[in-house]
Every structure is written in C-alpha cells, then in structure tokens.
Amino acid sequence: MAANFNSNNVSVISTATNTITATIPGLSGPGGLSLTPDGADVYVTNENSSTVSVIDAATNTITDTIPVGSVPDGIVADPAGG
C-alpha cells in the first residue's frame, strides 16, 4: 500500500505486477502505514484529522478510526500483537 497525502486515499499495489489494484478513499492526509504482524490490518495515520484509520487488508475497507494526538505521522504495529 502507498499513502497518497494530497489525494486523501491509499493505493493497494500488487507486488506480483507492480500495479495499483485498488484505491481506498476516505482518509484525511494519510501519511504513515503499518501492517499488523498477521497481515490482517493496515494502520494509516491521518495527519489532517489527527486520527488513525484501520484498514482490513482482505477487503480494502476502513473498519475503524481512532482519535490520536495532533498531526500523527509515523506508526509501527507492535510485532507481539499487543
């Protein structure tokens, strides 16, 4: 996946073909991305709304939005899943 800050979306990229296979709208200045250790979810920082969106990697849909501190940028999922 690639965050597209100015377009307010995330591009899903096929590693087999190096092409965009889907675009996920509904974000607000997306910046950092982090895949959970099990590959089920992607956490995306939204710098313009001070939130983190949770994207279901299987369906490419936003399943939750979490309020966080001002202008979140980087993010890392806990490798232990905690």
N, C-alpha and C positions, 0 to 999 in steps of 0.2 A: 504494500500500500504506500501511497505517497500523499502527503498533506498538501492541499492547494489553498494557501492562505487567502489570496485575493479572490478566488472563486468560491470560497466557503464550502468546499467539498473535499472528499478523499477519493483518489483513483485507486482501483484494485488492479494490480499488474500481474499478468501470468508470467511466472518465471520460465515456463517452457517455451513461450513465444515472444516474450518481452513486449507484449501489447497490453493496452488497457482493456480490461474485460468488463468493468463496471465502474460507475461513478456513484458515490454515496453523498447525497445532498444533506442539508440541514445543520451544518456546522457554522461556527462563528469565528473566523480567523484561526483555522486549525494550524497547529504547529507541531508539537512532539507527538510521536506514535510509539506505542509499546505493545507487543504481542504477549499474551499470557503464556506461561510455560506449557500449558496443554494445547495451545493454538486455538482455543475456542473463542476468545475475545481479543479485541484490539482497543486499547485506551488511547484517546486522542484529546490533547489539550486544545481548548478554545480560548485563544488569547483575548478576543473581543468581548466575551461574555463571562470570563472568569469561572469557567466550568470545565469538566472533563466528560466527554461522551464515551459511552461503552458501545462498541460495535460488535455484533455477533458475526464472527468470521465466516460462518457457514451460510448465513442468509444475507449478509451485507446490509444489515439494518441496524439502526441505533436502538438499543434496548433500554438505555438509562442515561441520564445526565446528572452529574454530581457537581454541586457548587463547591468551589475551592477558593483559594486566595487570589489576589489581584494578578492579572496577566500571566497565567501559567504558561510555561514554555516547554521545558524538558519533563520527561516522565519515564519511569522504569517500573515494570511489573516485578513484584517480588518473586524470585526464582523458586522459593519454597511454597508459593501459592498462598501466603498468609496475608 
